[in-house]
Amino acid sequence: MRHLDHEVALAPVPGSSDHFEGRVAGVSTGKWGLAIEGDGASERLFLSQNTLYFE
C-alpha cells in the first residue's frame, strides 16, 4: 500500500444479499482511483478499477 491508500472493510447492507458498504474518514478532495479486488484460494476472482472525483 502507498501512504495515501485506504483499506476499507465491506459489510453487507442490512436486508440485502448483494449490496455492501464501507466507510473511510480523511479522504481529501480531488481525483482518486478505486480498486475492488476479490481473491480466491489460488487466484484473483474479480477486479474492478474506477476513477472517482470528490469535491
DRENTORMI-319057 format. One record per atom (N, C-alpha, C, O, CB): x, y, z; residue in one letter. Coordinates in pm, whole numbers, padded with zeros to 5 digits, always signed. Each point is the difference from the previous one (the first is absolute). Glycine has a CB too. Layout:
N
XYZA;...
END
This chain:
55
+00084-00119+00000M;-00084+00119+00000M;+00088+00125+00000M;+00107+00003+00061M;-00290-00128+00061M;+00135+00227-00192R;+00069+00128+00001R;-00054+00084+00115R;-00104-00034+00057R;+00139+00025-00308R;+00033+00116+00287H;-00036+00075+00121H;-00137+00066-00007H;-00058+00028+00106H;+00299+00010-00073H;-00296-00010-00149L;-00134+00060-00010L;-00110-00103-00020L;-00118+00035-00002L;+00225+00167-00092L;-00070-00329+00079D;-00100-00106-00019D;-00082-00021+00127D;+00049+00021+00112D;+00101-00132-00280D;-00272+00070+00150H;-00089-00036+00111H;-00052-00140-00024H;-00044-00032-00111H;-00022+00275+00150H;+00071-00326+00063E;-00060-00132-00010E;-00134+00005+00073E;-00006+00042+00116E;+00234-00159-00129E;-00334+00076-00054V;-00135+00011+00055V;-00063-00138+00011V;-00006-00075-00098V;-00019+00306-00001V;-00021-00264+00218A;-00072-00126+00019A;-00144+00020-00048A;-00062+00101+00031A;+00209-00167+00167A;-00198-00029-00273L;-00137+00006-00050L;-00088-00092+00083L;+00041-00109+00040L;+00040+00162-00273L;-00203-00008+00258A;-00098-00079+00074A;-00131-00002-00079A;-00031+00097-00068A;+00139-00038+00291A;-00184-00167-00214P;-00128-00006-00071P;-00096+00109+00050P;-00005+00029+00119P;+00036-00276-00151P;-00106+00306-00059V;-00104+00096+00036V;-00115-00080+00061V;-00045-00098-00060V;+00111+00263-00127V;-00114-00126+00305P;-00110-00075+00062P;-00119-00016-00094P;-00042+00095-00064P;+00117-00009+00286P;-00128-00207-00229G;-00115-00029-00085G;+00035-00028-00145G;-00090-00019-00082G;-00039+00161+00233G;+00258-00145-00184S;+00041-00024-00138S;+00105-00110-00003S;+00085-00010+00088S;-00134+00250-00149S;+00042-00323-00042S;+00100-00106-00014S;+00106+00034-00103S;+00098-00073-00015S;-00272-00091+00081S;+00156+00275-00139D;+00095+00032-00106D;+00048+00146+00000D;+00052+00047-00101D;-00161-00224-00031D;+00091+00248+00244H;+00049+00137+00012H;+00090+00008+00124H;-00033-00055+00105H;-00175+00150-00220H;+00321-00026+00099F;+00096+00013+00109F;+00034+00148+00017F;-00014+00079-00094F;+00107-00311+00050F;-00048+00268+00164E;+00040+00138+00025E;+00124+00003+00088E;+00027-00093+00076E;-00265+00169-00099E;+00312+00033+00011G;+00117+00022+00083G;+00018+00150+00018G;-00049+00079-00081G;+00158-00293+00000G;-00040+00252+00185R;+00020+00143+00028R;+00147+00026+00030R;+00070-00083+00058R;-00305+00102+00031R;+00279+00099-00132V;+00138+00041+00028V;-00001+00150+00028V;-00071+00075-00066V;+00168-00260-00082V;-00018+00228+00246A;+00009+00142+00036A;+00132+00057-00053A;+00095-00074-00027A;-00238+00036+00235A;+00146+00168-00222G;+00124+00067-00036G;+00038-00007-00147G;+00118+00006-00033G;-00047-00054+00258G;-00169+00035-00313V;+00028-00002-00144V;-00006+00143-00053V;-00100+00069+00018V;+00005-00305-00041V;+00202+00278-00040S;+00008+00136-00053S;-00080+00013-00130S;-00031-00099-00065S;+00257+00126+00171S;-00257+00098-00140T;-00066+00026-00128T;+00098-00031-00114T;+00121-00006+00020T;-00268+00184+00085T;+00092-00198-00222G;+00084-00024-00117G;-00031-00132-00067G;-00103-00062+00025G;+00278+00197+00081G;-00083-00176-00191K;-00015-00121-00080K;+00062-00118+00074K;+00114+00007+00046K;-00111+00129-00261K;-00080-00244+00227W;+00046-00121+00068W;-00026-00121-00088W;-00093+00000-00081W;+00049+00104+00305W;+00124-00205-00208G;-00023-00128-00066G;-00064-00096+00100G;+00040-00004+00117G;+00155+00041-00273G;-00291-00112+00111L;-00067-00101+00084L;+00025-00136-00062L;-00035-00024-00115L;-00143+00189+00191L;+00238-00255+00001A;+00023-00137-00045A;-00072-00094+00096A;+00023+00005+00121A;+00202+00056-00225A;-00309-00146+00050I;-00069-00102+00079I;+00051-00134-00050I;-00012-00033-00118I;-00197+00178+00155I;+00267-00222+00055E;+00058-00128-00036E;-00065-00112+00080E;-00029+00016+00119E;+00247+00097-00176E;-00239-00223-00007G;-00051-00120+00066G;+00092-00116-00031G;+00013-00040-00116G;-00251+00124+00103G;+00302-00138+00116D;+00097-00108-00019D;-00055-00131+00054D;-00065-00003+00105D;+00252+00167-00092D;-00161-00271-00085G;-00034-00134+00043G;+00122-00065+00064G;+00098+00068+00029G;-00271-00088-00211G;+00166-00109+00204A;+00110-00072+00065A;+00128+00004-00082A;+00109+00007+00057A;-00278-00155+00049A;+00158+00145-00238S;+00121-00006-00082S;+00006+00102-00113S;+00098+00004-00074S;-00090-00243+00130S;-00112+00321-00071E;+00000+00095-00111E;-00097+00114+00025E;-00087-00008+00087E;+00148-00177-00243E;-00045+00293+00079R;-00092+00113+00007R;-00129-00039-00069R;+00002-00053-00112R;+00188+00220+00115R;-00302-00142+00062L;-00131-00033-00055L;-00071+00122-00059L;-00088-00015-00085L;+00073-00169+00250L;+00052+00305-00120F;-00070+00121-00042F;+00094+00118+00013F;+00077+00008+00095F;-00301-00104-00024F;+00218+00189-00167L;+00074+00125+00007L;-00080+00107-00070L;-00039-00016-00115L;+00261-00105+00122L;-00248+00232+00064S;-00067+00115-00058S;+00082+00124+00034S;+00033+00022+00117S;-00263-00132-00098S;+00264+00191-00119Q;+00075+00122+00022Q;-00077+00117-00059Q;-00044-00005-00115Q;+00263-00121+00111Q;-00236+00231+00085N;-00078+00117-00041N;+00068+00127+00051N;+00081-00005+00092N;-00294-00131-00091N;+00178+00249-00061T;+00048+00130+00046T;-00116+00074+00065T;-00110+00005-00055T;+00286+00002-00127T;-00149+00051+00300L;-00100+00078+00073L;+00050+00143+00015L;+00120+00023+00009L;-00200-00229+00116L;-00012+00301-00123Y;+00033+00140+00021Y;-00079+00050+00120Y;-00123-00003+00000Y;+00171+00040-00246Y;+00023+00009+00351F;-00065+00054+00119F;+00015+00151+00000F;+00109+00052-00023F;-00064-00265+00153F;-00155+00283-00103E;+00003+00147+00005E;-00011+00047+00143E;+00000+00120+00025E;-00103-00107-00252E;
END
